[in-house]
Amino acid sequence: MRPRHPLIELTLSRFKEFLREPEAVFWVFAFPVLLACALGLAFRNQGAPDVLVGVLRGGAVPHAAIVSTLEHVKGVRVRVVDRGEADVALRNGAIHLLVVPGVPVTYELDPSRPESRVSRFVVDDVLQGAAGRRAAVPVADRLVTVPGSRYIDWVVPGLLGMNIMGTGMWSVAFSVVNSRVRKLLKRLIATPMRRRDYLLSHMASRLIFLVLEVGLLLGFAVPVFGIPVNGSWLLLGALCVLGALAFSGLGLLVASRAQTVEGVSGLMNLVMVPMWVFSGVFFASENFPEAMQPFISLLPLTALNQALRGVMIDGSGLPTLTPQVTILVGWTLVSFTAALRLFRWR
């Protein structure tokens, strides 16, 4: 039998090498499909996008009639909100328009948001039609610009949280696996050092770079783009430290048994990519179905992003952020404890 050309043999060998790497197969074939599914859930095609409307609770005029009218209109999603809740919902895009019952009915909207202007005309058309004729209900517009409503105000805390996650996990995991690949960990077995001390040293060293990392981003975004920090700088720093500890613990857990750099890279992406998509870094996590919200809220990056936005935009204090802090503390303790049990020197 005539031997095949070297080019063919080498091509086949490279193809077989690729198929023997599960991480490469996953990222080339499975990951794009999974990412498309996730983004498809967030931005699924449902025809015209839903109009998100808030109706102010209380006041001299009952809100029930307006809610009842809007609830029966396809493509309009209604929720009853209090005044404080309404401002936050308008800022985050959870509602596009706030309807204040009264005579006249008042529409509160941010004119810088195209979806708010569309929602105003959709809702007014529904209410006028329900009243019997167009312009039968006297209305008034109140244009508001909610502090922190700019996209840059909203996205910078998300970028800060994403950066804390990425550098925390990658730096810790690569350091551990690189030491294992170079056989450095085997030499530490003979020393009296405990695993706990070794793992804690990685988490402690991560905090040294955290100051520079956070300082550079905020030191640029605050003066250049006018990003607000309405809450306590001390609380903001404490949240960054807590987030760094949580993601360092996750990095240690991922690296506890990984034997190669390629293997830990695949595992790291498998852990982080869902949080990039679901945790509200570049777009609100409210875009995903309601059934997914309890699971999304338990992700550490979701908790960190919500807490950072709470301090920077809303000026929230620690009592308000207790749920997010609890989630981050839980992830820190659970991931470090699991890493301590699973870690192997070899």
Residue, then its C-alpha position, 0 to 999 in steps of 0.5 A: m500500500r502506497p504511503r499517504h502524503p506527509l501533509i495528509e498524515l500530519t493533518l490527520s494527526r493534528f485532528k486526532e490530537f484535537l479530538r483527544e482534548p475535551e476542553a478544546v472540543f467543548w469550547v469549539f463546539a458546545f460553548p457557542v451553542l450554550l452561549a447562543c441559548a443563554l443570550g437567546l433567553a435574554f433577548r428572545n424574539q417575541g415580536a415587539p418588545d414588551v412595554l414595562v410600566g410601573v403604576l404608582r401606589g397610593g395617592a388621592v386617585p386609586h391606581a386599580a383602574i389603570v392597572s386593570t386596564l393595562e393588564h389586559v393589553k398584550g405586550v404591556r407588563v404592569r407592576v405597582v410600585d412605591r415612590g422609592e421603588a419607582d426611582v430605582a426601577l426607572r434607573n435600572g430599566a426595570i420599568h420604562l414608564l411610571v404612571v401616576p394616577g390623578v387628574p391629569v394622569t402623569y407620565e414620568l419617564d427618562p427622555s434619554r431612553p428610547e424605550s421610555r418614549v415608546s412606552r409613553f405613547v403605547v400606554d397613552d393610546v391604551l388609556q385614551g382608548a379605554a376612556g372612549r376616545r383619543a385624548a379623552v383623558p387629560v394627561a401630562d408629561r414629567l420628564v425626569t433624569v434619574p441620578g445614575s440612569r446613564y448607561i456608563d453609570w450602570v455599567v462601570p460597577g459591573l465592569l468593576g465586579m467582572n474585573i474583580m472576578g476575572t483577576g481573582m480567579w485567573s491569578v490564583a488558579f494559574s499560580v497553583v496549577n503552574s506550581r503543580v506542573r513545574k513540580l514545585l508543590k511536591r517539594l512542599i510536602a516535606t515542609p511543615m507548612r499546612r495546606r491551609d496556610y498555602l491556600l490562604s497565602h494566595m488569597a492574601s496576596r490577591l488583596i495586595f493587587l486589589v487596591l491598584e486594580v480598583g483604584l485605576l478603574l475608579g480613578f479613571a471613571v469617576p473624574v473622566f465620566g463623572i461616575p457617581v459614588n453616592g455611598s461610603w467609600l469605606l463600604l465600597g472598599a470592603l465590598c471589593v475585598l469581600g468580592a476578591l476573597a469570594f472569587s479567590g476561593l472559587g479560583l482555589l477550588v477550581a485549581s485544587r485538582a487541575q493537572t494542566v494549564e489547559g485543563v484549568s483554563g477550561l474549568m475557569n471559563l466554564v465557571m466564569v462565562p455563565m456569570w458574565v452572561f447572567s450576572g448583569v455586567f453589560f445588560a440587566s439580568e431582568n432580561f432573563p425569564e422570571a423562573m431563572q431569577p432566584f438562581i441568578s441572584l445566588l451567583p456571586l458576581t450578581a451579588l457583587n454587582q448589585a452591592l457595588r451599584g447599591v453603594m455607588i448609585d443609590g448610596s445604600g448602606l450595609p443594612t440594605l446590602t445584607p442579602q448580597v453580603t451574605i451571599l458573598v460570605g457564603w461563597t467565600l466560606v464554602s469555596f475555601t472549605a471545599a478547596l481545602r478538602l479537595f486540594r492535593w499537592r501532586 
